[in-house]
Every structure is written in structure tokens, then in C-alpha cells.
Amino acid sequence: MKRPFKRILYGGDYNPNQWGKEVWKEDMRIFKDARINSATINVFSWAKIQPSEDTYNFTELDEVIAMLSQENYDIVLATSTAALPAWMVKRYPEVARTDYEGRHHKFGQRHNACPNSLVFQKFASRLAGKLAERYGNNPHVTCWHISNEYGGECYCENCEKAFRVWLREKYQTLDELNKAWNTEFWGHTIYDWDEVVLPDALGDGIEDAAEPHMTAFAGLSIDYCRFNSDGMLNNFKMEKEAIRKFDKETPITTNMMGTFKGLDYFKWAKEMDVISWDNYPSYNTPWSLVAMKHDLMRGLKDQPFMLMEQTPSQQNWQPYNSLKRPGQMRAQSYQTMAHGADTIQFFQLRRSVGGCEKFHGAVIAHAGTENTRVFREVKQLGEELEKLSNVIPGTVNEAEVGVIFDWDNYWALEYTSGPSISLKYVDQIHRYYRYFYDHNMGVTMIPVDADFSKYKMIVAPVLYMVKPGMKEALEKYVKNGGILVTTYMSGIVGESDNVYLGGYPGPLKEMAGIWVEEIDALAPEQYNIVTFKDGSQSKCKIVCDLMHLEGAEALGEYAEDFYAGMPAVTRHDYGKGKLYYIGSCMEVVGTDKILSMAAEDARVNPVAENGNGLEIVKRNGEEKSFYFVMNFKDEDLKIPEEFAGKMDLLSGNAVEKGEMLPKFGVKILEE
């Protein structure tokens, strides 16, 4: 496999096919001025390349690739399979999707192909192969980009038939399927595989105004999530195999979307050569959540990743599409790199003249000139990245804390009927990640089957579904001295969403040294209070576990309601390690108190002893390490004195004692 990249790729999504050739030459001049060195092309060109079933026309793509090759670009070449041509839907209507409500779609939009359509698979595989045969030997083709932002579901008859095949392979017998789905409930026993219907609005889906797309049988719906993720992954693998027939080495990727719910990205990562993703925070997204998503993307393969898309200025599809403030794009780009990116790429390089993304930001705006604030910032960043190209690639992030993120838990927690609609998986994970972000402690987001021994501390919030092998792996980790933190709504169900009997947290009870009798749900206006041993207090909301001690020590108790005096937070010695159990969703002060105790037990070291509110991340190389020091606060912040005298790679100046860093200021300090 080629080393994924000889330099920092700086560029983005480029659509010269939307413009006359007289514009192409001007683009090359402007991009060169900004130090842009890569272009992602051919993302949505299927209809142009293949105007009919038996006709292919590569003339324009040949010209685009020749132009970029002559300009010494790294080309990220997409396969164009994310949007169907109109002729295909007209001639083969079954290639289009059927939605949750049971409506079969006509031609339109994108992500519009049924993943289980044999017609779609035939044409997509053939196109990917033709592209690889034609361009796979071009040394400027640096990366293959299959499809684009995989997502969505289909509920057509093709999918129903394929789902039944998937279920046969998984369960082997109907007795096992009925047991897994607990079909005795509501008399749903299945006696023939053909009786299985999809969990859409016409089947066991439950439409609720407050919580759409719920389900009467979570086991069925979770399996359909798994099936849908696997089906789209099979499409990716199909195109990958078509490319590999002609190009054995060039890295292959597809652009992911952070904490996107629909696909099990840890499973996908095993099939990808390099992870890439699209980062589009809104105007009020916490910077800690942005960082968490970067750490998740890095954690998928535990290696550096590509930033495939971000906007240089503003999005167009969010409710409020604010401009990025001066310096924000640059700081955001360096945050991305700090957490593991080896590329910085934009959507888009030139702003479209029409269509729903015509107001999405671009390096070249509708004014068509480089005399803009956005372009000047893009150019500044390009000049800096050019200097870093031989410095940052090859360095890695190392972390002492692992935070478990699991798509089965994601699906299961949000399908469960109760106890509270406010329990959202990503929000809960971020609630605990934020502590480590604020304290500049390195985190890797890890799967449930990770090598836990690599981490001093594991945090597993709302570990609702405990699948086979997880109990034993976690017990081994704690017995050997690890510090484990878990929370309410953990250890509740197995892999088919059937409850572990005998009290919560089920298979984690012995290790936790507690058992939970009941779970109280608090409405948004309600709260309880946790009182700690030192007399300090924290409000708690959403849910409250009513638990009993079975060997654990109570660190805090509820102060109100009929369960006042019952344990709310506990710690249990287990082997050489400890398990902290947080029984209610506490405010920041309470969560931080417990996580500080756990981090002290684990001897987790911050990147900087006193970050003064700055975000500080470290990337390590074989000979040198680099500190990314960034200010995302609304005030100037003092750079920690421990960095005084260190050289800033961006300015070429050493940090002075007492030096202040303004909002969106960045320094990369060499150790």
C-alpha cells in the first residue's frame, strides 16, 4: 500500500464540469496562489460519464485529469456512484429507494439507490472498474473516493428479501430468531421466513410526533440497522474490488460523517485504507464535540485520517448558516490536524451557480475573485501547511484514556421505549468526553472490542447493550488494575435488546458492587440533588438509579424525594482496579468531581498541567513531538509558562513568558 500521503493534501471538492473551460485556467491560477495542491473530482458525474446504458464518455474527465496532472495536483478520484443517472431510474425503477412510509421514489436528489438492487450493483461496479482501468496508473491519482457520504435506508421488496437472507445467516433457525426478538410479545411468532416484514411505518415501526421512527420490536429494528449498514458496506467493498482489479496500491476511502447514526463505522473502518470524514459544525456546536468527532474518526483505525470536507466560510443546509469569523477557519483546521488529520480539504473550491448548494461556501465565491477575506485566509493557511508538510505527517496521537463508542448501543438506546426521551447517545458520550477535553487529557474513541490494556482509564457511558465477550473483557481490564467508569442505563440488555434479569446493571453487577432496583425518570423541569461526602452538591436530571450497595462505597447520595439517602455515585475495588458507577445525569460540577477522582486513581496525565482554558493537543513523532495550542474562547488567554521558550512553527518565534493568545489564535510548538 502506498504511504497515504507524501505531503499534506490541501484542496477540496472541485467541479470544473459545471463551468466552461475558460474558467478552468483562471481556477488554476487562483488555486496556485493559495498553495492548493489537491482536488477531489468526479463525485457526481455519473450522468455525464454514462449518458445511456451502453455509452461511456470520458472526454471531459480526461481533460480535467490531464490539467490537474500537469499542475502537479494530488487527485482524489471519486467513482460518481452517489447519485443515479435519470435514464437508469426511468428504465429500471427498482433501483430507486422506498422510504420509511412505504413510498417508492422517482428520480431525484442523491443517495437515491437501493443498496440491494442488483441493477444498481451491476452498473456501479462496472463504472468503478472502468475508471480504475483508465486512470489507475496515473501517479497523480493519490486516493480513490468511493461514492459519497453513504447513508439513508431503503424499505423496498428487494431489501425485504435480502433481509430475510441476512437473518437466515445470522440466526440459522426460526426458533433462534423468535427468541432473539421475543416474539411471544404481542403474539408475533414467526413460522416462516417469508413472514418477516421490514420495521417501517407499515410494519412494526411506531410513528410518534415527539420521537419519530420508533419501534414495537427493538430487536427487529436493531437488526435492520445492522443489515442496512452491512448492505451499504457490501456496496463499498464491491466498488473497492472493482478498483483493485486494475489498481492494487492506491488508498481507497469514502467520506464519513462523524457520529452519523446510520452506519457502524468501526465495522466499515476494517475495509477502508484510510479514514476520511466531513466536518460541518454549526454556529453553536461546542468545540469539545468537534474534537470528540475527530477523536472518533482517528479511533476508527487508531491512525491519522483525512479531512475530506469542511467549508471555508459557511454551510447552506443548516437552520442558521453563520459566516466563520476571521481566523475561525484556520483555527478549526488546526484543531482537526491536532486530533489526527493529515489533510485539510474543503467543499467546495468554486461556488456553484445553481442548485441547493449554491450558497455553500467556497474558496472562490460568486464574485469570482481572490480579493476576498475568505480567500486571504485560505491562502494564509495554504502557505503555512506547505511549511508543515514534512513535519506533521508521520506523527501520531497517543492517549491514556479510552472512551467507548458503539453503534449497536447507539441504535439500541435510542430505540428503547423508556425511561426518558431525553437520553440521546451522542449527547451522553459527549457529556463525559468534555471533562477530558477541558483538562487537555488525550482521548481515543474506541470500540467495545478494543485492546483495553492500552489505556489507563476506560469510560463507558450508557453502556446499555452488553454483548457477548464484553463482560469478560472489562472484568479482565479492571482486575489487572484498570479504572473503569460507567453510568446509568448500562448493562441493561444483550445484543437482541432483551433485558438481563436479576437487577441492573446485569452482567456488570458484580464488578460494580451494586444492584439497581428502579430507574426514576425526571421531566425537563425536574431535578434531584446529589450530596457528596465532603458536603458539596450537584443537581442531577433525566434519570436516577435507585441502587443498593453490594460491596461498593457510596461517594454521593440523593438528597431529595422518597429515595433521599440512597447511593447515587459509587466506587468499587475489583481486583487491582476500580469501577466508578455514576447513577444519575449530574451537572458539570458533579460529573467533573467524579471523573477527577477516577483520573487521579488512574494517574492520567494532562498534556499541559495548566491549560488556562486553551485547547492543547500533542502529536508525537519518532524524534520530535508537537504541541498544538489553540484558543477557542472569547477572550485572550495566557499561554502556560511551561511552553515559554519553545519555538512556534507557524510564526518562527519563540513563546515569551506571559504571552497571551487571542481568540482563534494557534501555535504549534516543537518539543
N, C-alpha and C positions, 0 to 999 in steps of 0.2 A: 504493500500500500504506500502511495506517495505520502511524504510528510505533508500534512494539510497546511501549512502554507508557508511559502518562502518569505513572505512579508505580511504585514498587517493589511488585510484587504480593506480598502476604503472606497465605497461607491454605493451601489444600490440598484434598485429596480429601474430598468431603462426600456422604454418602448418606442424606439425610432420608427416602428411600423405605423405609429399614429401620426407621423409627421412626414412632410416632403423631404427629399434628400438635401435640399438647400439648407435645411435646419441641422442636419447631421454634422456638417463641417463646423458650424458655429458651436454646437454642443461640445465637440472635441476640444475646441479652443478654450471654452469656458471651464470644462471639467479639468483640463490640464492645469489651468491656473489655480484650481482648488486642490490639486495634488490627488485627484480621484484616480484610482488605479484598477478599479474592478467594475463590472456591470453584470447584473442579473437580467438575463434576456429570455424571451420566448415563453413567458409564463402563461399568457393567454392567447396563443397564436394558432391553436389547433385549426380553427375555421379557415385561416389564411393558408396554412401549410397543406391542409387537406380539404379542398373545396368540394369534393364529392367522394363517394365511396372508394373509387378506384383511381383517383387522381391525387398526386402529391406535387407540390410546387415549392421548392426550397430556394428559389432565385433570390428573393429579398433577404432571407435569413443568411444565405451565402454571403451577400454583400455586407450585412451587418457584422457577421463574424470576421470577415476579411478586414473590415475597417478597424474593429477593436483589436484584432491581432496585430495589425500594422502599428497601432498606437501602444502596443505592449500592455494591453489590459489582461488582467485575470478575468476569465469569463466564467460566470456561474450560469450554466446552461440548463434551463428548465425543460420539462417534457411536454408542457402545454395541456396536460390532461385534467386540469381542474375545472374546465368548462366545456361542455359538449358543443359541437357544431350543430346548427339548426337542421341540416339535412339528415343527421343521424336520428334526431328525435322524431322528425317527420316520417322517416322510413321505418324506424324501429322504435315505436312509442314506449316499449318496455324498458328502454334504457333510462327513462326519467324516473324520478322518485315518487313514492306515495307517502304523504305526510301522516303525522300522528292522528289526525282527524279522519284519515282514510281517503283523502282526495289525491287522485293521481295527477301529477303536474304536467303541464305542457312545457315547451321550450322556454327558457328564460333563466336569468340570474347566473350563478356559478355554484360549485359544489352540488351539481344537479344530477349526478349519475348514480343510479342504483349500484351499490358496490358488488351485488351478486348477479348483475346482468352479464351473461356470457357474451352478449354482443359488445357491451362496453369493454369488457376484458380483452376481447379479441382485437378491437381497434386500438385500445390504449397500449397494449403490449407491442403491437406492430409498429405504432408510431415511435415509441421509445427505442425500439430496435433500429429503426431507420435513422433516427437522429444519432445514435451511437455509432452506427456503421459509417455515417457520413462525417461526423465531427470528432469521433473518439480519439483519433490520432493527432488532433491539433493540440500542441503543447500549451496553448493559451487557455484551453478548456480545463480549468482548475478544479471545478466541482460540478457534479450533476445535482440538479434540484428537481426531484420528482413531485409532480402535481403542485399543490399549494394549499397550505392551511387546511389539511384534512379535517372534516367534521360533519356533523349532521347525522340523521338517521333516515332509513327507508323502511316502510311497512308494507311492501307490496307482496304479491304472491310468490315471486322469486325468493324474496327474503324469508318468507314463512317456510317454504320448502327447504331452503338451506339451513334455517334454524333447527328444523327437525333433524336434519342430518348431524348438525353440530351437537345436539342434545343426545342422540344415539351414541356418538363417540364419547361423550362425557360421562353419561350415566349407564350405558350398556343395556339396562333393563328399565321397564316402566315402574317396577316396584321401587327402584332407587330414585327415579325422578319424582314419584309421588311422595316419597319420604322426604326428599330434599325440599320440595315446595309445600309440604304439609297440606296436601290437597284434601285431607279429611275436613279441613275448614271450609265451610260453605258448600260441602258436597261436590268438590271439584275433581274427584278422582278421574284420572286419565286411563282409559283402557286400550287406546290405540294411538300410535304416534301421530296419526293424521288428525287427532282431536286437539292437538296443541295449536293454539292460536296466539298471535302476537299480542303483547300487552299495550295495545294502542287504545284510543278513545272508544273503539268499537268492541274491545275485548275487556281485559281486566284493568285497564287504565282508569283512574279516577280524576275527573276534572273538578278542581276546586278553585274558586276565584282567588283565595288567599295563597294557594300553593298548587300551581298547575302541574299537570303530568305526574300525579301521584299514582299509587297502585294498590290493588287489593292483595296482591301476592308479590311481596318484595323479592322472594327467591326467584320467581319467574322474571321479573323486571331486571334484577341484577344480572341474571344470566343473559338477558338480551343486551345489556350494556357490554358484557364481555364478548358476546357474539359479534356485536357491531364493531367493536374495537378490533377484534381479530379479523373480521371481514375486510375492513379498510387496510389493515396491516398486510393482509394477503395481496391486496391490490398493489401496495408499495413494493412488496417482495417480487411480485410479478414483473413490474417495470424494472426493478433492480436486476433481475435475472436477464431480462432482455438487453439491458445495457452491458452487462458483464460478458455477453457473448462476443462483444466487439471491443470492449474497454475493460481490461482486467484490473486496473490500478486506480484510476481517478476516484477520489472520495465521492460518496453518494449520500445525500441528505434530503430532508424535507423540512419545511419551516413549521415549528410547533408554536404553541400559544400559551406558554407559562402553565398556569393552573387550570387550563381548559378541562372541563369535566368529562367530555365525551370519550376520550381515548386514554388507555393505560400506557402512559409514556415510558414507564420503566420497561414494559414489555417491548415497546417499539424500539427503544434505545439499543436493544440487543441486535437489531437488524440494520442499524444506521452506522455509517463510518464516522460521522461527526454530527454532533447535535447542533441544530440551528433553531433560532426562535425569533418571534416578532414582539417587540416591547412597546406597548402603547398605553402608558398610564394616563389617567385623566387628570384634570386640573387639581383635584384634591386627593389623589392616591397617596397614601403615606410612603415616604421614601423607604421605610423599612419593608413594606410589602413589595416594592420594586426589587429591593435587594434579595428578599426571600425567593422571588421567582427566578432571579439569576442563579441563586444557590441551588435551586431545584433543577434548573437546566444543566448546570455543571454536574450536579449529583447524579444525573441520569446515567452517565458513563464514568463519573468521577474523573473528568478530564476537561480541558478548555473547550469552549463552544464558539459558535458563530452567532453574532447578532445579525440576523438576516434583514430585519426591517426595524426602523424607527422613523419618526418624522423629524425633519429639520426644524419644523415650526409648529404646525397644528394638525390635528386629525380633522376628519369631516363627519364622522359617523357617530360620535358621542353626543349626548344631550347638549353639552356646553363645550365648545371646541376652542378653548383659550389659546392664544399665542404663547409659545415658550418665551419666557422673559430673557433679556440679554444675559448670556452666559449659561443659561439653563441647559441648552442642548449639549454644550461642551462638557459641563459637569455631569450630566446624565450619561454621556458617552464614556467618561472616565469611570463612573460608578460601574457601568457594565463591564469595562475592562478589568477593574479591580476585582470583581467577583468571578472572573474567569474567561472573558471574551478575548478572542484573538482577531476579531474583525469588527468593524463598525460600518454598517450599511444602512441605507435609507430607502424608504418608499416615500417619494419617488425622486428620480433625478430631474425630470422635466414635468411640470404640472400639466395634466390632461386638459384638453379644450372642452370636453364634454363628458357626460356620464356621471354617475353618482359620486365619483371621487375627484371631480374637477376642482373642489375646494380643499382637497387634501394637500398638505404642504409639500414642497419640493425644493431642490437645490436651485433650480431655475423656475421662477414664478411666472405668472401670466405676462408680466411686464417684459420678459424675455431678455433681461439684462443681468449682468453680475453686479450692478451698482445697487445692491440691497443689503440691509442689515443681516439677513439670513445668510446670504452668500458670503459675506465677510467672515461670519462665524464659522461657516463650513470650511472656508479657506484656511483660517487660523488653525482649526483642528487638523486639517489635512497636512499642513506644514509640520505640526507637532508630531503627528503619528508617523510621518515619514522618518523623523529622527529616532522614533522608538521601535522601528521595525526590526532592528537587530538586537533589541534589548528585552522586550516583553515576551514575545513568543518563545516558548520553551520553559517559561516559569509556570508554577502551579500554585494553587491554593491548598493549604493544609488546615485542617480543623480538628479541634479536640471535642467538639460537640456534634452529635448526630441527631437530627430531628426527623422522625418517621413521617413520611407522606405516602399514602397508599390509596390507589384509585378504587379498589374494592370497598374500602372504608368510606371513601368519598360518596360513592353511589349508595351504599347501604345506609349510612347515617341520614342522608337526605331523602331516602325513600321511606324510612321508618315512620309509622303513624304515631307520633308522640315521642317524648313528652312535651316538646316545645318546638314550634315553628321557627324559633329564633336560633336554633342550633344549626349553623352553617359551617361546613367542614373547613373551608379555606380561612374563614374568619377565626375559627378556633385555633388552627395551626399558627396563624399569624400572631394571635394573642400571646403565644409563648415564644415564638421566634423573636418578637420585638425586644424582649429583655436582652438577648444576646447581641442584637444589633445595637441597642443603646449603649451596651457596655463593651463594644468592639471585641467581642469574642467570636472567633471563626466558627461557622456552622456549615455543615454539609447536609443537604436534604437527602435522606436515604430511604431505600425500600425496606419492606419487612423482612426480606431475606438477605440483608446486608451482612457484612462481617462486622458485628458489633464490637469486637475486640479492638478495633482501630480507634475507638472513641472512649474518652474518659467519662463521658456523660451521654446518656440517651434520653431524649424527651419524646414521649409518645402520647400526645393529647388525643382525646376522644378516640381511643383505640377500640372502637365499638365492635368490630369484627376481628376475632382472633382465629386465624386459620390454622390448619394442621402444621405443626412444627414450630409455630411462633412461641408458644408457652415454653417449650423446652429451650429454645434459643435464648429467650430473655432470662430464664432462670439460670442458665449457664453463665450468661453475662454478669448477672448480679452476684451469683455465688463466687465468681472469680474476682470480685472487687469493683464491679461497675456500679455507677449511680444511675438509677432509672427513675424518671418522673413520668407518672401517668395521671389521668384525671377521671372525673365524672364521665359517664357514658362510655366506659371501657370494659372489655371482657364480657360483653352482653350476649353476643351471638356468634355462631360459627359461620362457615363460608356460604351457607344457604339461607342465612338470616333466621335460623331457628335458635331460640334462647337456650343458653346453658342453664340448667336447673340447679337449684341448691343455693341460690343467692348470688348477687353480683359482687365483685367483678369476675364471676365464673372461674375460668382456669387461672386467673391471676390472684385469686383469693389468698392462697397460702403464701405466696411471695409478698403480697401486700399486707398480710396480717390483719385483715378486716373482712367484714361482710356487710353488704348494703341491703337493707330491708326494703326501703321505699325510695322513690325519687320524686321530690316535690318540684313542680313547675311553677315559676313565678312569671306573672304577666309583666309587660314592659314597665308599668308604673310601680311594680312591687320590688322589694329587696329585703334581704336579711343582712345581718352583720356577723362577721367572724371576729372573735376576740382571741388574740394570741397570748402566749404565756407571759410575755413582757407587758401585757396590758394594752398594746396597740391594737387598732381595729381596722377592718376593711369591709366596705359594703360588698355584697355578692348578689348576683342576679341569675336569671334564666333557669337554672336547676340547682337543687340542693339535695345531695345524697344524705339519707338518714342511715348512718352506719354504726356498726358495733366493732369494738376492738377485739381482735383475737391475736394478741401479741405485739401489735403496733403501738406506737406512742402518739398521743394526740398533741399536735403542735398548735391547734386552734380549735375553738368550739363555736357553735352557733349561739348568738346572744338573744334571739327573739323567736317568737312563735312557739308552738307546742313542742318543738324539738330543741328548744334552748338547752344548752348544756351538752348536747350530743357532739361527737367529734366532727369537725369539718375538714381538717387537714391532718394527715398522719405521716409518720416515718417509721419504717420497719427495717431492722437489721436482718439481712438474709445472706448467710454465708459470710463472705468478706465484704459484701457491698450493702447497699441500702436502696429501698424503694420508697419514694415520696408519692403519696396519693393526695391529690387535690380534689375535694368533694364538691366544690361549687365554683361558679364562674366569678372570680373575685375581680375587683378593680385593680388598676395597675399597682397600687401600693402593696396590696396583699400578694398578688402574683409575684412581684419582684422580691418580696421578702422571702418567699419560699424558694424561688429559683436561686437567690443569692446563697441561701443555706446549702442547697444542693450543689451549686457550683463550687462553694468552698470545700465541701466534702470531697468533690471530685478533683479538686486542685486544678480547675480550669484557669488558664492564663489569658488575660486580655492581650490584644495586640499592642495596646498602649495603656499604661497604668492609669492615666487620667486623660481621657479624650477631650474634656472640656466641651462636650456637645458635638464635636466633629465626628464624621464617619471616617474610620481609619481601618484599612484593609491591607493585608500583606500577601504578596505573591513571592514565592521562593524559587530561586534558580540553583544550579549546582554550585556556583561560586558567589553569586550575589543575590540579595533579596531587595524588594522594593516595597515601600510603604505608599499607598495611595491615601492622601489626606484631603478630605473634601468637606465643604461647609454647605449644608442644605437648610440651615436655619435662617431666620430673618434678621440676624444681627451679626456683626463681626465677632469672631471667636479667636481666642488665643491659641496658638499652636503649642502643644505640650513642650516643656523645656527639654525633655529627653531628645527632641529632634533638633535642637539648636546645633548649628554647625554642619548638619547634613546637607548634601548637595541636592537641589531641586532640578530634575532633568528637564523640566519644561522651561524654566527661566534661565537656567545656568548659574543661579546664585545660591549661596548657602543660606539656610534659615537662620535668622537672627534671633537672639534670645528676646522673648516678649513679643515677637512678631504676631500680628493679627491677620486672620484670613477672612476676607469679605464673603458675603453670600455668593454662592456658586463658585467660590474660589477653589482651586485644585493645586496640589503639589504632589509630585511623585519623587519620593526621597530614596536615595540609594543607600543601602546599608553596607 
